[in-house]
Amino acid sequence: MLIPTRKVLWLCLLVFLPPSAMAAKDGPNIYLKGIKIISYSLLVEKTVGGEECNIDQKNLETSILFVANQSTKLKIVPFNRRLDRSIELFDQSNVPSLSSADKEAAKKAAHDYNLMPTLFINIMPLQTQVGCAAEVSAKLDAYIEENPRMIPTQVVVSGPMIEIWAAGYGLVYPQQTFSDQTINTVEQIMKQLVNDWNASQYGIP
């Protein structure tokens, strides 16, 4: 099967660059300080170039959930659980028996929970004649205050988010170990985020 030129060039970069060369914007930073909870979302794209370089989705989800549950200080929840809990909190904020003050406080808690930062993890597999490759990227996005305006038009931006942490790796492995190695890389990325978060709580003034 023919592979688009962009994918060929991308594969060349994966082969000749070490994994760390593709990492960007990871490390402790002021934006991680004070965050108590985040959600995460996994996306595995369809393999380009064939049908044999696939990721075991079930094992991936199980492994990432296990790593997330090991984080005791920074709470990490799957995106679907975040949505379910948000609905519960909004329902609780509308209980008629609540006082006006309690209702406002409950609505703020539901709003803040619903708009927690989210770690988006994306896997792009590629099948080649020499094995399997993938780009694994992750970014932690956070919502910012409502109604910021775009320069220079002053148009109000709806639901704005900023990227506060990111990491990415290029992988090349034989088909037999590709899925396991890719899952291991995703685990390491999440552990790296937790380590950077820990360092940010104490190492950032």
C-alpha positions in Angstrom: 0.0 0.0 0.0 1.3 3.5 -0.9 2.1 5.7 2.1 1.6 9.5 1.7 4.8 11.5 1.4 4.1 13.2 4.7 4.1 9.8 6.5 7.3 8.8 4.8 9.1 11.9 5.9 7.7 11.5 9.4 9.0 7.9 9.5 12.4 9.1 8.5 12.4 11.5 11.5 11.3 8.6 13.8 14.2 6.4 12.6 16.9 9.0 12.9 15.8 10.9 16.0 16.2 9.5 19.5 12.9 9.4 21.5 13.9 12.3 23.6 14.4 14.5 20.6 10.6 14.7 20.1 9.8 15.5 23.7 8.7 19.1 24.2 7.4 21.3 27.1 7.6 18.6 29.7 9.1 19.4 33.1 8.0 21.2 36.2 6.3 24.5 35.6 4.1 27.1 37.4 1.0 26.1 35.5 1.0 22.6 37.2 1.3 24.1 40.7 -1.9 23.9 42.7 -3.8 21.6 40.4 -5.5 18.8 42.5 -7.3 16.7 39.8 -7.2 16.1 36.1 -8.9 13.8 33.6 -7.4 11.9 30.7 -8.6 10.9 27.3 -7.1 8.2 25.0 -7.2 8.3 21.2 -5.7 5.5 19.1 -5.9 6.4 15.4 -6.3 3.9 12.6 -3.0 2.4 11.5 -1.7 3.9 8.3 -0.1 1.5 5.8 -1.6 -1.8 6.8 -3.6 -3.8 9.4 -0.9 -5.5 11.4 0.6 -2.7 13.5 -2.3 -2.4 16.0 -2.5 -1.4 19.6 -4.2 -3.7 22.1 -6.9 -1.1 23.2 -8.1 -3.1 26.2 -4.6 -3.6 27.6 -3.8 0.0 27.0 -6.9 1.3 28.9 -6.3 -1.2 31.8 -2.6 -0.2 32.0 -3.3 3.5 32.0 -6.0 3.2 34.6 -3.7 1.3 36.8 -1.0 4.0 36.6 -3.6 6.7 37.1 -4.8 5.0 40.3 -1.2 5.0 41.7 -1.2 8.7 41.8 -2.3 9.6 45.3 -1.7 13.4 45.5 -2.7 14.3 42.0 -6.1 12.6 41.3 -6.3 11.3 37.7 -9.7 10.2 36.4 -10.8 8.8 33.0 -12.7 11.3 30.9 -16.0 9.3 31.0 -15.9 9.2 34.8 -15.4 13.0 34.8 -18.5 13.4 32.7 -20.6 11.1 34.9 -19.5 12.9 38.1 -20.1 16.3 36.6 -23.7 15.4 35.8 -24.2 14.1 39.4 -22.7 17.4 40.8 -24.9 19.6 38.7 -28.0 17.5 39.7 -27.1 18.0 43.4 -26.7 21.7 42.9 -30.4 21.9 41.8 -31.9 20.3 44.8 -34.8 22.6 45.9 -34.1 22.3 49.6 -30.7 24.0 49.2 -30.4 27.6 50.4 -29.3 30.2 47.8 -25.8 30.3 49.2 -25.5 26.5 49.3 -26.9 26.2 45.7 -24.4 28.8 44.4 -21.5 27.0 46.2 -22.7 23.6 44.8 -22.9 25.0 41.2 -19.4 26.5 41.5 -18.1 23.1 42.6 -19.8 21.3 39.7 -18.6 24.0 37.3 -15.0 23.7 38.5 -15.1 19.9 38.4 -16.5 19.8 34.9 -13.8 22.2 33.6 -10.8 20.4 35.2 -7.6 20.2 33.1 -7.5 17.2 30.7 -4.6 15.1 29.5 -5.1 14.2 25.8 -3.1 11.2 24.7 -2.9 10.5 21.0 -1.3 7.4 19.3 -0.7 7.4 15.5 0.5 3.9 14.4 2.2 3.4 11.0 3.0 0.0 9.3 6.1 -0.1 7.2 8.1 -2.8 5.4 10.7 -2.8 8.2 8.3 -2.9 11.2 5.9 -0.8 13.1 6.2 2.9 14.0 4.1 5.3 16.0 4.0 8.9 17.2 2.8 9.1 20.8 1.9 12.6 21.9 0.3 13.9 25.1 -0.8 17.4 26.1 -2.4 18.7 29.3 -4.9 21.4 28.5 -6.6 23.7 31.0 -9.5 26.1 30.6 -8.9 29.8 31.2 -11.3 32.5 32.4 -14.3 33.1 30.2 -14.6 35.9 27.6 -11.0 36.6 26.7 -10.6 38.6 23.5 -8.5 37.8 20.5 -5.9 40.3 19.4 -6.4 42.5 17.3 -10.1 41.9 16.4 -11.3 41.8 20.1 -13.6 38.8 19.2 -14.6 36.9 22.3 -13.1 33.4 22.4 -15.6 30.8 23.6 -14.4 27.9 25.8 -10.7 28.8 25.5 -8.0 26.4 26.6 -4.3 26.6 27.0 -1.6 23.9 26.8 0.2 23.7 30.1 2.3 20.5 29.7 3.2 18.3 26.8 5.4 15.4 25.8 5.8 13.2 22.7 7.9 10.3 21.5 8.5 8.6 18.2 8.7 4.8 18.3 9.9 2.1 15.9 9.6 -1.6 17.0 9.1 -5.0 15.5 5.4 -6.1 15.1 5.7 -8.7 17.9 6.6 -6.1 20.6 5.0 -3.0 19.1 1.8 -2.9 21.1 3.5 -3.6 24.4 6.2 -1.1 23.9 3.7 1.6 22.8 1.6 0.9 25.9 4.8 1.1 28.1 5.6 4.5 26.5 2.1 5.9 27.3 2.6 4.7 30.9 5.9 6.5 31.1 4.4 9.7 29.8 1.7 9.6 32.5 4.3 8.9 35.2 6.5 11.7 33.8 3.5 14.1 34.2 3.0 13.0 37.8 6.7 13.5 38.6 6.7 16.9 37.0 3.5 17.8 38.9 5.1 16.7 42.2 8.2 18.8 41.4 6.0 21.8 40.5 4.3 21.8 43.9 7.6 22.3 45.8 10.2 23.5 43.3 8.3 26.4 41.8 8.2 29.7 43.9 
